[in-house]
């Protein structure tokens, strides 16, 4: 009888632990506001391409989550230092690899240079940029990459501010994510031309190191399943312009 009682206690504790990991503990997803990936509409609802992808992954995995929007640099620090937290999406590279547990790939991101329509600037290679001032948004990681080629880069807090700086003549070239640009240009008076795509990266969901490996495995399994059924491609197409 004692053995049976102890077995019951062990099973109850296991169930409580499972409930804590999968039920009571809500995973917090942090991201920065940037159309079409994530933004808040007039009713206060969070929309976007990566929001839809994450919502579907967590729904299929039956894991509770909530969203927090904050500037990209702050979001990175928050996800790195807070348990039950993931940042999404985040460029996956060697420097960041050991800081998180990863679920991906989520997106293939492409970055291009943009100049004002009818500009006399001719760009064919990265070497051509050395004579110009390039602007991009803080947190994109592009400054570090481009500076390695001897290119002058300045950063703004938002992508639309970067486009405005080119419109006002304070910078010559805008470096931006090709998915972002059509949305950013909606509020611009001037038109822009795409010069060439210069960088491609893979982004993923980066989760705190304390997250249970079984939870990470379940999220990865659901993401892989969504790729097999082409659900990810369907979501991406809804936001392409």
C-alpha positions in Angstrom: 0.0 0.0 0.0 2.9 2.3 0.8 4.4 1.7 -2.6 1.1 2.5 -4.3 0.7 5.7 -2.2 4.2 6.8 -3.2 3.5 6.0 -6.8 0.3 8.2 -6.7 2.3 11.0 -5.2 5.0 10.8 -7.9 2.4 10.7 -10.6 0.6 13.7 -9.1 3.8 15.7 -8.9 4.6 14.8 -12.5 1.2 16.0 -13.6 1.6 19.2 -11.7 5.0 19.8 -13.2 3.6 19.2 -16.7 0.8 21.6 -16.0 3.3 24.3 -14.9 5.4 23.9 -18.0 2.6 23.6 -20.6 -0.3 25.3 -18.9 0.3 27.8 -16.1 3.5 29.2 -17.6 2.7 31.5 -20.5 5.5 32.0 -23.0 6.1 35.7 -23.7 6.9 36.6 -27.3 8.7 39.9 -27.8 9.2 41.7 -31.1 9.5 45.2 -32.5 6.8 47.0 -34.5 7.6 46.9 -38.2 5.1 46.3 -41.0 4.4 43.7 -42.4 6.0 41.6 -39.6 4.2 43.1 -36.6 2.2 46.2 -35.8 -0.7 47.3 -33.6 -3.9 48.4 -35.3 -6.4 51.1 -34.2 -8.2 48.6 -31.9 -5.0 47.7 -30.1 -4.7 44.2 -31.8 -1.3 43.0 -32.9 -1.2 42.0 -36.6 1.5 40.9 -39.0 3.2 38.2 -40.9 5.4 36.8 -38.1 2.5 37.3 -35.6 0.3 35.1 -37.7 3.0 32.4 -38.0 3.8 32.4 -34.3 0.1 32.3 -33.4 -0.4 29.3 -35.6 2.7 27.5 -34.2 1.7 28.0 -30.6 -2.0 27.1 -31.3 -1.0 23.8 -32.9 1.4 23.0 -30.1 -1.2 23.9 -27.5 1.1 26.3 -25.7 -0.1 29.6 -24.2 1.6 32.8 -25.1 1.3 36.5 -25.1 2.9 39.4 -27.0 5.1 42.3 -26.0 6.2 45.0 -28.5 9.3 47.0 -27.8 12.3 48.5 -29.7 14.5 45.8 -31.3 17.6 46.3 -29.0 15.5 46.2 -25.9 13.6 43.1 -27.2 16.8 41.3 -27.6 18.0 42.1 -24.0 14.6 41.2 -22.6 14.5 37.8 -24.3 18.0 37.0 -23.2 17.4 37.8 -19.5 13.8 36.7 -18.9 12.7 33.1 -18.5 9.7 31.8 -20.6 10.5 34.4 -23.2 11.3 34.2 -27.0 12.2 36.9 -29.4 10.7 36.5 -32.8 11.9 36.9 -35.5 15.7 37.2 -35.0 18.5 36.9 -37.4 20.4 33.7 -36.5 24.2 34.0 -36.6 27.3 32.7 -35.0 27.5 35.5 -32.5 24.0 34.9 -31.1 23.9 31.1 -31.4 24.9 30.3 -27.9 22.7 32.9 -26.3 19.4 31.2 -27.1 17.6 28.0 -28.0 16.3 28.2 -31.6 13.2 27.3 -33.5 13.5 27.9 -37.2 13.9 28.9 -39.9 11.0 31.3 -39.7 11.8 33.7 -42.6 14.3 34.3 -45.3 15.0 38.0 -45.2 16.4 39.9 -48.2 17.9 43.4 -48.0 18.3 45.9 -50.8 19.5 49.4 -51.5 17.0 52.1 -52.4 17.5 55.5 -54.0 15.1 58.3 -54.9 13.3 57.8 -58.2 15.2 59.6 -61.0 18.3 59.8 -58.8 21.6 60.0 -60.7 23.2 57.6 -58.3 24.3 54.3 -60.0 24.9 51.3 -57.8 26.1 47.9 -59.0 28.4 46.6 -56.3 29.1 47.3 -52.6 32.2 49.2 -53.7 30.0 51.8 -55.3 28.5 52.7 -51.9 31.8 54.1 -50.5 31.1 57.5 -52.0 27.7 57.8 -50.4 26.0 58.0 -47.0 23.8 55.0 -46.3 20.9 55.0 -43.7 19.2 52.0 -42.1 17.3 51.4 -38.9 18.8 50.6 -35.5 18.7 46.9 -34.7 18.8 45.6 -38.3 22.4 44.6 -38.0 23.2 46.1 -41.4 25.5 48.8 -40.0 28.0 46.2 -38.8 27.9 44.3 -42.1 28.2 47.4 -44.3 30.8 49.1 -42.2 33.1 46.1 -42.9 33.2 47.2 -46.5 34.2 50.7 -45.6 30.7 52.1 -46.2 29.4 55.1 -44.1 26.2 54.0 -42.3 23.9 55.9 -40.0 21.0 54.4 -38.1 17.5 55.6 -37.2 15.0 54.3 -34.7 12.5 53.3 -37.4 12.7 52.3 -41.1 10.3 55.1 -42.1 12.6 57.6 -40.6 15.4 56.2 -42.7 13.4 56.7 -45.9 12.5 60.3 -44.8 16.2 61.1 -44.4 16.9 60.2 -48.0 13.9 62.2 -49.1 15.2 65.2 -47.2 18.7 64.8 -48.7 20.3 63.9 -45.3 21.4 60.5 -46.7 21.9 59.2 -50.2 20.9 55.5 -50.0 18.4 53.6 -47.9 19.2 50.0 -46.9 16.1 48.1 -46.0 14.2 44.7 -45.9 12.4 44.2 -49.2 9.2 43.1 -47.3 9.2 46.4 -45.3 9.7 48.8 -48.1 6.3 48.8 -49.7 4.7 49.5 -46.4 7.1 52.2 -45.4 6.6 54.0 -48.7 2.9 54.4 -48.1 3.6 57.4 -45.9 6.4 58.9 -48.2 5.8 61.6 -50.7 8.7 60.6 -52.9 9.1 57.3 -54.8 12.1 55.1 -54.5 13.9 52.7 -56.9 15.4 49.4 -55.8 19.1 49.2 -56.8 20.1 45.6 -55.9 19.7 43.0 -53.2 23.0 42.8 -51.2 22.3 40.6 -48.3 20.1 37.6 -47.4 19.7 36.2 -43.9 17.7 33.5 -42.1 15.6 34.5 -39.0 14.2 32.3 -36.3 12.5 32.3 -33.0 15.2 32.7 -30.2 14.1 31.4 -26.8 15.6 31.8 -23.3 18.2 29.1 -22.5 16.0 27.9 -19.5 13.1 26.9 -21.7 12.4 23.1 -21.6 14.0 21.2 -24.5 10.7 19.3 -24.9 8.8 22.6 -25.4 11.4 23.7 -28.0 11.1 20.4 -29.8 7.3 20.7 -29.9 7.5 24.2 -31.4 10.0 23.0 -34.0 7.9 20.0 -34.9 4.9 22.3 -35.5 6.9 24.8 -37.5 8.3 22.0 -39.7 4.7 20.7 -40.2 3.6 24.1 -41.3 6.3 24.2 -44.0 5.3 20.7 -45.2 1.6 21.8 -45.7 2.7 25.1 -47.3 0.9 27.1 -44.5 3.9 29.4 -44.1 4.0 30.2 -47.8 0.3 31.1 -47.6 0.8 33.5 -44.8 3.8 35.2 -46.5 1.8 35.7 -49.7 -1.0 37.5 -47.8 1.5 40.2 -46.8 3.5 40.5 -50.0 3.1 43.8 -52.0 
